């Protein structure tokens, strides 16, 4: 990924409440499409780790 343009999943369709992603100077930037003022800047390795954690369900909350 070498684009400075924000991208969002095609699953979002016309919905404006999704996470957008782009690359910038070797880092990955994430933001919410409905509020682009806050940008999370992480390394590709950190993003890969976050995605593995999410897919493994390690951030799921247990309901009593």
Protein Blocks (a to p, Z undefined) as FASTA:
>chain_A
ZZfbdcddfklmmafbdcddddeehiacdddfklmkbccdddfklmmmmmmmmmnopmpc
cdZZ
